[in-house]
Amino acid sequence: MQAQAPDERSGQVPDPPETGDEHEPRRGRPRSAAAERAILDAVVELLEAGEPLAALSIERIARTAGVGKATIYRRWAGKEELFVDVLRAIEPPEPEVSGTGGLGDLRVLLESMRTRGLAQRSSVLLHNVFAQMKSHPKLWHEYQCTVIAPRRLAMVAAVRRAVEAGELRDDTDVELMDDLFLGPMLVRTIHRPDAPLPEDLADRIIALAIEGLAPRRPAARPEGGTAARS
């Protein structure tokens, strides 16, 4: 009989029956990172096998991962929180920004949106999960709050730094300027799934937006000190 890890024996919910292929590598210490990886992989495995989100239960996930249900509940409050972390795991990683740059950081963040859009188009799993997620309001809300909102704040912060650095006008609402940068990429990645996503898309969006958002320069006056009348 296979021994359980001490943590599993102390949980409130007993482990499900184990199959012959669920051995010690998925249990035992150091178990925190390994168990979490096994749980995330189990959800991906079930989704790739065609299981809809609504049909996935904590018990089924635990059995596939080779852990007890208590192990899952120690890490996630419920399925919604777990599924959000699964999405994070299968999406491209979050970009690294300097935190000090303006337009440079903005370009990095826009490029990250483009690569996520490409990933969703090329990955049947990602496409199906996102399509299903919108039918689950609690899961969609959790994803918006924990993933989308922080990305939005990072974009706004980059625009604000660009204003402070004199790269953008300081007389326009920062969030509105952010929408001008963000909007074209959202349209192409979400609302127009067949639209091209070329490698220079982030640069082109920034260049076009800057035409209207670049700092205003004083009008040049003709020699003599008096501006010519039109």
C-alpha positions, -999 to +999 in steps of 0.1 A: +000+000+000+014+034-010+021+057+019+005+091+018+024+123+024+018+137+059+000+167+045-025+146+027-034+126+058-041+158+077-064+172+051-102+172+057-109+154+025-094+119+019-074+111-012-092+095-041-083+059-050-049+058-068-042+040-100-010+021-107+007+049-126+003+075-098+035+070-079+057+089-056+071+116-080+037+134-078+036+131-040+060+135-011+084+164-003+095+187-017+059+186-029+046+222-032+059+231-066+056+196-080+020+192-068+010+225-082+026+216-116+008+183-115-025+199-109-021+225-136-010+198-160-040+176-151-064+204-161-046+209-194-046+172-200-084+170-194-091+200-216-070+187-244-090+155-242-121+175-249-135+179-215-156+211-212-148+235-184-183+230-169-177+192-166-144+195-148-147+188-111-121+192-083-124+154-077-117+146-113-088+170-115-073+156-082-076+120-095-059+129-127-031+148-109-025+121-084-032+143-054-060+147-028-087+173-031-074+190+000-041+197-018-060+216-045-082+235-019-051+245+000-039+264-031-071+276-048-104+286-033-123+269-062-123+260-098-124+296-111-092+305-094-075+273-105-086+278-141-072+313-141-038+300-132-041+273-159-047+301-184-016+319-171+004+287-175-006+281-211-005+317-223+028+333-233+047+346-202+041+382-190+066+406-205+094+422-185+094+460-186+120+483-171+095+502-150+114+534-159+108+537-196+078+553-213+072+545-249+098+517-248+078+499-221+046+506-239+059+489-270+069+458-250+034+456-235+017+460-269+040+434-284+030+410-256-006+415-266+002+407-302+020+374-292-009+364-270-032+370-299-011+348-321-010+321-295-048+321-292-051+317-329-026+289-332-036+270-301-069+251-303-068+247-265-065+284-258-091+292-284-116+267-270-109+277-233-114+314-240-146+307-260-160+287-231-148+311-204-171+338-216-200+315-208-189+314-171-194+348-156-176+341-124-145+327-142-145+356-167-148+381-138-119+364-120-098+365-151-106+401-157-097+411-121-065+391-117-050+391-153-066+418-175-068+446-149-031+444-139-020+444-176-042+475-181-026+492-151+008+485-165-001+501-198-015+532-181+017+535-160+038+533-191+018+560-208+021+582-176+059+577-177+060+587-213+041+619-204+065+626-176+095+620-199+081+645-225+074+618-250+037+625-250+015+655-244+007+665-209-027+681-216-046+649-224-062+623-201-037+595-196-063+567-196-078+581-229-043+581-244-039+545-232-071+536-250-058+550-282-027+527-280-046+497-267-077+499-290-061+489-323-044+459-308-075+447-291-095+450-323-070+430-342-065+403-316-101+398-304-127+414-326-110+407-359-096+372-355-087+371-392-068+404-393-030+402-398-008+406-368+026+416-384+057+418-363+059+456-366+023+462-355+032+476-321+056+501-337+030+511-363+003+517-336+027+539-315+039+558-346+003+566-357-009+575-322+021+598-316+010+619-346-017+632-324-002+628-290+033+641-295+041+672-274+031+704-292+060+725-304+059+763-304+050+775-339+081+788-357+079+826-363+093+842-394+122+865-391+111+899-379+092+886-349+057+887-363+039+855-374+026+856-409-011+860-413-030+834-432 
